[in-house]
Protein backbone atom coordinates (compact mmCIF):
# COMPACT_ATOMS: atom_id res chain seq x y z
CA UNK A 1 0.00 0.00 0.00
CA UNK A 2 1.43 3.32 -1.08
CA UNK A 3 1.72 5.86 1.69
CA UNK A 4 2.66 9.50 1.37
CA UNK A 5 3.28 11.68 4.40
CA UNK A 6 3.85 15.42 4.06
CA UNK A 7 5.57 17.56 6.65
CA UNK A 8 7.21 20.93 6.99
CA UNK A 9 4.23 23.22 6.73
CA UNK A 10 3.70 26.13 9.06
CA UNK A 11 3.33 29.87 9.41
CA UNK A 12 5.82 32.13 7.67
CA UNK A 13 5.99 35.81 6.86
CA UNK A 14 5.78 37.06 3.30
CA UNK A 15 9.16 36.84 1.65
CA UNK A 16 10.17 33.89 3.76
CA UNK A 17 10.94 30.30 2.86
CA UNK A 18 9.76 26.83 3.75
CA UNK A 19 10.73 23.33 2.74
CA UNK A 20 8.03 20.71 2.54
CA UNK A 21 8.87 17.03 2.62
CA UNK A 22 6.93 14.06 1.34
CA UNK A 23 8.06 10.69 2.63
CA UNK A 24 6.81 7.79 0.53
CA UNK A 25 6.63 4.08 1.11
CA UNK A 26 5.00 0.98 -0.28
CA UNK A 27 5.61 1.80 -3.93
CA UNK A 28 4.71 -1.13 -6.12
CA UNK A 29 5.88 -0.16 -9.59
CA UNK A 30 9.43 0.56 -10.64
CA UNK A 31 9.04 4.29 -11.15
CA UNK A 32 6.70 7.07 -10.13
CA UNK A 33 6.49 10.72 -10.89
CA UNK A 34 5.66 12.85 -7.87
CA UNK A 35 3.55 15.96 -7.83
CA UNK A 36 2.80 18.77 -5.46
CA UNK A 37 -0.62 20.37 -5.44
CA UNK A 38 -2.30 22.92 -3.23
CA UNK A 39 -5.78 23.94 -2.31
CA UNK A 40 -6.80 27.18 -0.69
CA UNK A 41 -10.18 27.61 1.04
CA UNK A 42 -12.94 28.04 -1.51
CA UNK A 43 -10.63 27.33 -4.42
CA UNK A 44 -9.98 24.34 -6.63
CA UNK A 45 -6.98 22.11 -6.26
CA UNK A 46 -4.05 23.66 -8.10
CA UNK A 47 -0.97 22.11 -9.64
CA UNK A 48 2.29 23.36 -8.15
CA UNK A 49 4.99 21.17 -9.62
CA UNK A 50 6.06 17.68 -10.59
CA UNK A 51 9.32 15.75 -10.69
CA UNK A 52 10.16 12.61 -12.61
CA UNK A 53 11.35 9.44 -10.96
CA UNK A 54 14.85 10.08 -12.25
CA UNK A 55 14.76 13.59 -10.87
CA UNK A 56 16.01 14.94 -14.16
CA UNK A 57 12.70 16.39 -15.32
CA UNK A 58 10.58 18.94 -13.53
CA UNK A 59 7.50 20.95 -14.37
CA UNK A 60 6.15 23.98 -12.52
CA UNK A 61 3.05 26.09 -12.51
CA UNK A 62 3.65 29.59 -13.81
CA UNK A 63 2.60 31.01 -10.45
CA UNK A 64 5.54 29.38 -8.67
CA UNK A 65 8.16 29.21 -11.39
CA UNK A 66 11.39 30.77 -10.23
CA UNK A 67 10.36 30.62 -6.58
CA UNK A 68 9.67 26.94 -5.92
CA UNK A 69 11.94 23.99 -6.62
CA UNK A 70 11.20 20.27 -6.40
CA UNK A 71 13.84 17.71 -5.65
CA UNK A 72 13.79 14.06 -4.67
CA UNK A 73 16.00 11.57 -2.92
CA UNK A 74 15.01 8.02 -3.83
CA UNK A 75 17.42 6.60 -1.27
CA UNK A 76 15.70 8.52 1.51
CA UNK A 77 12.36 7.97 -0.25
CA UNK A 78 11.53 11.63 0.08
CA UNK A 79 10.43 14.39 -2.25
CA UNK A 80 10.98 18.02 -1.32
CA UNK A 81 9.28 21.25 -2.24
CA UNK A 82 11.56 24.21 -1.60
CA UNK A 83 9.51 27.40 -1.44
CA UNK A 84 11.14 30.81 -1.53
CA UNK A 85 9.83 34.36 -1.60
CA UNK A 86 6.46 33.25 -0.31
CA UNK A 87 3.43 35.48 -0.63
CA UNK A 88 0.02 35.36 1.07
CA UNK A 89 -1.34 33.93 -2.20
CA UNK A 90 0.69 30.79 -1.50
CA UNK A 91 -1.40 30.06 1.58
CA UNK A 92 -3.03 26.66 1.13
CA UNK A 93 -2.97 23.03 2.12
CA UNK A 94 -0.18 21.40 0.15
CA UNK A 95 -0.53 17.83 -1.01
CA UNK A 96 1.98 15.34 -2.32
CA UNK A 97 0.87 12.81 -4.94
CA UNK A 98 2.40 9.84 -6.74
CA UNK A 99 1.71 8.35 -10.14
CA UNK A 100 3.34 5.24 -11.59
CA UNK A 101 4.83 6.16 -14.94
CA UNK A 102 7.99 6.20 -17.02
CA UNK A 103 11.13 7.34 -15.24
CA UNK A 104 11.33 10.61 -17.17
CA UNK A 105 7.66 11.61 -17.07
CA UNK A 106 6.06 14.47 -15.15
CA UNK A 107 2.34 15.18 -14.73
CA UNK A 108 0.32 18.31 -13.99
CA UNK A 109 -3.20 16.83 -14.03
CA UNK A 110 -4.28 15.98 -10.49
CA UNK A 111 -6.86 13.53 -11.78
CA UNK A 112 -4.13 11.28 -13.14
CA UNK A 113 -2.46 10.72 -9.79
CA UNK A 114 -3.29 7.52 -7.92
CA UNK A 115 -1.97 8.19 -4.45
CA UNK A 116 -2.21 11.21 -2.16
CA UNK A 117 -0.89 12.34 1.16
CA UNK A 118 -2.99 13.93 3.88
CA UNK A 119 -1.68 17.45 3.23
CA UNK A 120 0.21 20.03 5.23
CA UNK A 121 -0.92 23.59 5.90
CA UNK A 122 1.17 26.50 4.72
CA UNK A 123 0.15 29.96 5.89
CA UNK A 124 1.92 33.08 4.70
CA UNK A 125 1.24 36.27 6.63
CA UNK A 126 1.54 39.70 5.06
Residue pairs with C-beta under 8 A, 6 or more apart in sequence:
1 26
2 24
2 25
2 26
2 27
2 28
2 98
2 114
2 115
3 24
3 25
3 26
3 115
4 22
4 23
4 24
4 96
4 97
4 98
4 115
4 116
4 117
5 22
5 23
5 24
5 117
5 118
6 20
6 21
6 22
6 94
6 95
6 96
6 117
6 118
6 119
6 120
7 20
7 21
7 22
7 23
7 120
8 18
8 19
8 20
8 21
8 120
9 18
9 20
9 94
9 120
9 121
9 122
10 18
10 121
10 122
10 123
11 123
11 124
11 125
12 18
12 86
12 122
12 123
12 124
12 125
13 124
13 125
14 86
14 87
14 88
14 124
14 125
14 126
15 85
15 86
16 86
16 124
17 82
17 83
17 84
17 85
17 86
18 83
18 86
18 122
19 80
19 81
19 82
19 83
20 36
20 80
20 81
20 83
20 94
20 96
20 120
20 122
21 78
21 79
21 80
21 81
22 34
22 36
22 78
22 79
22 80
22 81
22 96
22 117
23 76
23 77
23 78
24 32
24 34
24 77
24 78
24 79
24 96
24 98
25 77
27 98
27 100
28 100
29 100
30 103
31 53
31 54
31 100
31 101
31 102
31 103
32 53
32 98
32 99
32 100
32 101
33 50
33 51
33 52
33 53
33 98
33 99
33 101
33 105
33 106
33 107
34 50
34 51
34 70
34 72
34 79
34 96
34 97
34 98
34 99
35 47
35 48
35 49
35 50
35 51
35 96
35 97
35 98
35 99
35 106
35 107
35 108
35 110
35 113
36 48
36 49
36 50
36 70
36 79
36 81
36 94
36 95
36 96
36 97
37 45
37 46
37 47
37 48
37 94
37 95
37 97
37 110
38 45
38 46
38 48
38 90
38 92
38 93
38 94
38 95
38 122
39 45
39 46
39 92
39 93
39 95
39 119
40 46
40 91
40 92
40 93
43 92
45 95
45 110
46 61
46 63
46 92
47 61
47 108
47 109
47 110
48 60
48 61
48 64
48 68
48 81
48 94
49 58
49 59
49 60
49 61
49 64
49 68
49 70
49 81
50 58
50 59
50 70
50 106
50 107
50 108
51 57
51 58
51 70
51 71
51 72
51 79
51 106
52 58
52 102
52 103
52 104
52 105
52 106
53 74
53 101
53 102
53 103
53 104
53 105
54 103
54 104
55 71
55 72
55 74
56 104
57 104
57 105
57 106
58 69
58 70
58 106
59 106
59 107
59 108
60 68
60 70
61 108
63 89
64 83
64 90
67 83
67 84
67 85
67 86
68 81
68 82
68 83
68 84
69 81
69 82
69 84
70 79
70 80
70 81
70 82
71 79
71 80
71 82
72 78
72 79
72 80
73 79
73 80
79 96
81 94
83 90
83 122
86 122
86 124
87 124
88 124
88 125
88 126
89 124
90 122
90 124
91 122
91 123
91 124
92 121
92 122
93 119
93 120
93 121
93 122
94 119
94 120
94 121
94 122
95 116
95 117
95 118
95 119
96 116
96 117
97 110
97 113
97 114
97 115
97 116
97 117
98 113
98 114
98 115
99 107
99 112
99 113
99 114
99 115
100 114
101 107
107 113
